[in-house]
């Protein structure tokens, strides 16, 4: 693929709001996970909750979009000056030439859960002030973002579980390559809700302690929430050291509704496609941000695929021990973490992991360390075998 410039990027998670909070947490290998105290949830698990989401106010003209997910969306858009960079891009390219491509898993489903509590006791009807289309609907955060910036170009939501906001990079890159748009807001937002927390607990996938990716004793995920965004534009005029999207690879192994292929077949196909897209070989990658959810099956399958393709040469880690698994937002947040690895010369460690699983022969990082980083690969693998790998690098 033709490389694209990440002319701006930002991330907000339980580590804090924005790049500085994220990089400080990564450097110190700090986790933002805490025992679950969200809403009325009574589960023995840890979560990554973002502070201050419910204090965020949407513009009065966009009040119909008010829900936790869109409040976090606005919080993310107005962090690190990202919104101003988008407005500058709109001024350069025009409001029909900037696309919006966002990923989510459950969007504003919490708003439906809250509305359900207020249903009519006689008829079961949901309250009149509940608006499914602008809150719960998967497209709501994309429509909100489009309206927030007054955009009129193409827009789409991708909802492929945990690969959602990685796949938006590939989707946007294709449209820029086709000449349909000149720039794109890409990213993802997911927020905590009762359905997700109780749903993963019912699958026996949540851990009663902070998650431990790739640990020999790993026993499940810690669910998080967050927002990650990037502005993709053509590379012309990119300053040395700028972050570039070099390649994207997608696959669908369709092995099982919720379990990965045991040998990581789809994961390996996605990584190979990403490298081919970038015109790179495995030895060109300086760091791999693993999907690494901390479930026994996921980490074993991904680790098998990584070892088959890279051996034990490339340093790798999962940062979900820091942020929790932010589901539909994970691809975007971890893309931003990869961007920080490139700009800061940082190999992120893995908070929570104590003893890497000896059965997974990869070079797994426990502690963060400084290193020269020129090209990185980020993995995002979703339920049903929906896989995406992205390659990022720096401009020479």
HUURKA-V212355 format. One line per field, one symbol per residue. ss: DSSP state (2 for helix, 1 for strand, 0 for the rest). psi: psi as a letter, one per 20 degrees, with the letter a starting at -180 (. if undefined). burial: # if it has 24 or more other C-alpha atoms within 12 Angstrom, else .. Layout:
# HUURKA-V212355
ss: ???
psi: ???
burial: ???
This chain:
# HUURKA-V212355
ss: 000111111111100110222222222000000110000000000111000022200002222220022222222220000222222222222000011111100000222222222000000000000000000000022222222200000011110022222222222222222200001111111100022222222200010000000010000010110111111111000000001111111111000000000000222222222222220002220011100000022222222222222200001110022220102222222222222222220110000000010000001100001100001111111122211111111100
psi: qpqqpniqqqqpaiirorgghghggghjlqqjqqqpkpcjpnqnrqrnppqjgiippqqhikhhjorgghghgggghkqkjghhhghhhhhghqiijorooqqqgiclhhhgghhhhjqphgijqqqhjpnghjfhphighggggghhjkqjaqqqppnlcijgjghhgggghghghijhrirpoqaqpqqqrhggghghhhjliqqjrpqmpjqhjqkrroprrrppqqoprqhpjpqpiqpqohqppqroikgqhiqrphjkghgggggghggghikrrhiipiqpoqgmijqggghggghggghhhibjgppqqpjiigirojdiigggghghhhhhhghilpoqanphpgoqoiiomrnppgqqqqqpphpqpppoprqjkoqppqpqaqp.
burial: ###################.################.#....#.#######.#...##...#.####################.###.##....#####################..............#.##################.#.########################....#################..##...###############################.....#############....##################.##.#.#.###########################.#.########################################..##..##########...###########.###########.
